[in-house]
Amino acid sequence: MAKKKTAEAKTATVAGKPSAILDTRVIYCGDNLEQLKKLPDNCIDLIYIDPPFNSNRNYEVFWGETKEKRAFDDRHASTHAYIEFMRPRCVELHRVLKETGSFYFHCDWHASHYVKQMLDQIFGENQFQTELIWKRTTAHGDTRGYGHITDSIFFYTFSDSFTWNRQNRPYSDEHIESSYRQVDPETGKRFMLADLTGAGTRNGETGLPWKGIDVTAKNRHWIRPPTELDKMDSKGLIYWPPKGDMPRYKKFLDEDKGMPLDNIWTDIPAIGSQSSERLGYPTQKPLALLDRIIKASSNENDIVLDAFCGCGTALVAAENLNRQWIGIDISPTACRVMAKRMRDVCGMKEDDKLWRIGRGFVVRDLPWSEKKLRELPPFEFENWAVIALGGIPNKAQVGDMGIDGRIYPVSAVPKKQAGELEFMDVWYPIQVKQKDKVGRPDIDNFEAVMMREDRTKGFFVSFDFSSDAMSEIQAFFKKTGKSIIALTVKDILDEQIAYKLA
Ligand SMILES: C[S@@+](CC[C@H](N)C(=O)[O-])C[C@H]1O[C@@H](n2cnc3c(N)ncnc32)[C@H](O)[C@@H]1O
């Protein structure tokens, strides 16, 4: 059962910082279990997490069908293992939540029932507010049985006094057509005729006669006292039927906030192949989904945390809505993609000096040393190198035909059009080897790739190159005019190319 916290941590505003006790506008790279332990108790207003699910469809950590995915498959071989992986992390997330805070856990049918049970134990059954059902796709015709087209988002709060801003859903066109049938001839505004009275009599002011109409005799009462009805009438808000029937209230469409939002969300499409916000990662969630959650459960300058933040959708939504934010992700690739997104989409600078005076953002704990880069899984290392060069990593790690990524020179990039990248012919292959020393056979293989693809330039990244390898690169240039640029990790780190381009 959830333990009650005695004192909420005080968050005072100091120069450039919304909170005196923790840093915001920070992306932390690392296992969230470790990173969360560094945060104080009761400091976060809103937490959203979208961890890798316990399902084949969503097991990928970041990139879909990859080596990394298989590693994760093995780790969470059963639902039990998945829940045990999540439990200590959710305990930490509960610890850092403010007393007025809210927590959203995004998952799907594979593990949702087990997740709910675990969260009930950590937050307390009574702190469960609702299960949001997000319709993320339409059914596929080829499935036997009922199609799974929804995700579940469990919403818990730390206590009963949580931040809540009512969200509304706009009316459908059909509802507007059928309900708001009248049009004001002067303003052209749509309105509906609503009842001015309610069932049953009242002894107070709303039971008094008004304009000669005795509502009590009709076993009803006015919805407002007569003095307010007079004001409404003088503003033209009362409709008087010609035959002396009961007057009615003109409810204008533009004054109606819409339907209060319920827990079934069918109006937010998943990121499609043509979506303008699409970054190309299979687990990316739509900004509209996060916008809605953040608006409902936080206020401006509140602190939003996403501890599995992927390509940073929650952080972008938080920034756009003037919230403070903290992101955590174990994948350096995800952190760099996120940083690029903050720069490109939010126009924020990744700059320590600016961050200190309350602008810009920083990425912390990235493995920038050679030692740390050696320890990365091969897939992460390849991504690091390709992105550091400003290239696009090859997502198909199996059968990549010797190409780990491609650089499209800026001069060759035509006006951005969906799907066009595949057809651009000016690109340079990147080959990455997480080896101490690349030898001549590695270069021979890459030369074969360059010949096969008919490329004039290619990049080869590793920790070092043997002298044989370097001589072969020169001989290849003399023979074919094609150049291979050999880059060591040290070259990249020294020049801080990665920092600038990522
Ligand atoms: C499903 S994705 C999140 C996608 C995100 N909601 C978005 O819209 O981009 C899950 C993320 O959790 C990260 N992750 C997995 N295990 C983690 C851990 N122990 N600590 C921090 N991040 C982790 C993965 O690297 C991945 O980027």
The ligand as an ORCA input file, in Angstrom:
! r2SCAN-3c Opt
* xyz 0 1
  C       8.674      2.859    -26.078
  S      10.089      3.869    -26.049
  C       9.458      5.435    -25.574
  C       8.940      6.230    -26.731
  C       8.478      7.618    -26.348
  N       7.245      7.615    -25.622
  C       8.351      8.513    -27.569
  O       7.257      8.986    -27.914
  O       9.357      8.722    -28.221
  C      10.868      3.266    -24.619
  C      12.212      3.889    -24.303
  O      12.629      3.408    -23.029
  C      14.043      3.358    -23.010
  N      14.469      2.477    -21.918
  C      14.383      1.130    -21.830
  N      14.869      0.701    -20.661
  C      15.265      1.810    -19.978
  C      15.849      2.026    -18.695
  N      16.106      1.014    -17.866
  N      16.129      3.293    -18.319
  C      15.858      4.344    -19.138
  N      15.305      4.195    -20.365
  C      15.010      2.948    -20.780
  C      14.406      2.858    -24.399
  O      15.729      3.200    -24.747
  C      13.349      3.532    -25.267
  O      13.862      4.702    -25.855
*
